């Protein structure tokens, strides 16, 4: 997708020591081992700590504080604002892509708690899309499983992390995510 806003996206990071939020270039085009080893050398630009976490791990309140438009703004304005200020990841990008363009060419599903949280942050900014999550079923078999389970994923995640979606473990939600991934893989015969 040449020229796409989804191409070569920066990786969003948070320092585990000072809490600084920052972006680093994605190690795209590298063999996986080399890409992973390059990520272990990341340090915080503020305090130079190597305790760097992928993703910004924002709470709902932190995400709201960064928004540049009101939740009452038109959907297209909030969608554009999320591209500038939201915490994004592959699965959230897949939702954004389908909802804004109608294209089902991004197949990533949430594979962990952080990725699910990023999807839910997007849907909190644009609740109209939460009502349309059934549309994600056209993206892939795996998204069909996730779209069918979306209300339960949301309920479990909120139950385990609180309404502000605090950064903490959510074992029941993670079990459901893992089961959804396994069900899809086993149906494909992998």
Steps between C-alpha positions, in 0.01 A plus 500: 500500500734765388431838653269355762495651848534142625836447333813509718317629806712598797493277805346672798688447827479592867792510744438269794709723726405863428176443304614698194303430180697492176510350151782308337530389137362154427772248417320404177663289235733325745514130586301440819803416719680817393187712550447359850862550598489862379197558724690382810742790459230770513549757771280778628582841347420668833675286766704259281347197676484172308170417676300576183157353433347472155173686484412799709282299740266795547201505730174644368568823690848534345358436153225759552754761610684466167191531282486820299127486433187438703323166510209687341702593189403330172624142457744590221657771719540259794642233265761743366579616853558138608756458217687801642464453874360152567688198621494271202605148420437246223151388610381854576634603159296218342182637662586858401576395142176310447283763667655796313561350156289185481817308412549168677868466417643520856445161663669545841291405803572578866743231617565638849353728764689808378372461146142449619531812720616703199193381305271589788659845534426561132141384546457723806602796286260390226218305668306494171759248380447278804142459380635392158755241617300228320637652178847370600373147423573560130870558565596140579389183676696609802330841509165320472583315824607821671201700376264232633677512839546880510233573764647231728858619441396855590306388808783279633767761435302772679423264789867415545655842442232741618314763304816705448674195357789522739824328405474163665472135414171366372537119507139412409509737204835362388365145523212598272737668252721191494197273454375711210842482334522121556147435370573684178836328449362153574216552251758580234693184585822674608 
